[in-house]
Amino acid sequence: MADTTRAPSDPCGDPDVPTSRKSFVPLENNPEVMSELLHRLGLSKSVGFHDVYSIDDPDLLAFVPRPAYALLLVFPVSDTYERFRQSEDQEKTEYEGSGPEEPVMWFKQTIRNACGLMGLLHGVSNGPVKEFIAPKSELSEFLQQATPLKPVARANLLYDSHAFESAHQSAAAKGDSAAPAAEEKVDLHYVCFVKSLDDNLWELDGRRKGPLKRGKLGPEEDVLSEKALSLGVKSFLKREEEAGGGELRFSLIALAQSFE
């Protein structure tokens, strides 16, 4: 996680939010901080985030309650990743989905340094974890308003949300390390993996052109299953290793039932 390789300079292909837009203090990838933010907005305390200490050791994976509803990957943005992103997005059109029939709910990022918040929002907006959102809570009402909107209008809804900004500010002030300034360029990025109700694994990232379907999962396979990890997180690691970048330094937290 200490590696903070600079992304290549590419104004035409740079998906990052313009400096004229609102900035948030980046969130620390800390399960307690992330859980508290979502609990404040209306997610039941029976669900929360857990550190994932290994993606290969079954004994360490066993520390995470199952099923895992969402997986947040944090990694340093490298030249290899940016080349892959640009190549994959090149032929794609901007996503325009909306409504309750969407396979997943996706949000475009328009707030600087808010990729952690985007990851949380993607994780809690999709799949069966939505059943743990308190009715009439700020999170429930926000998702109700967001569901029929197209991506640009959804992004504006989030941009203007005082509830989300306040919850984010409170969470960013916590954690184990000193947070950078809101205006600082941060090279660590969050990506969320979720399993949709039709058993597909999706990669959700507000920097991309839309949600990315990564493959079919079995009814009993969650986002920490071997197949899901192979389709998602391990593909990141493989690309970096094959490009000669060495082992990618990353961290993971999973959304699942709380221990309490």
Order of alpha helices (4+ residues) and beta strands (2+ residues): alpha-beta-alpha-beta-alpha-alpha-alpha-alpha-alpha-beta-beta-beta-alpha-alpha-beta
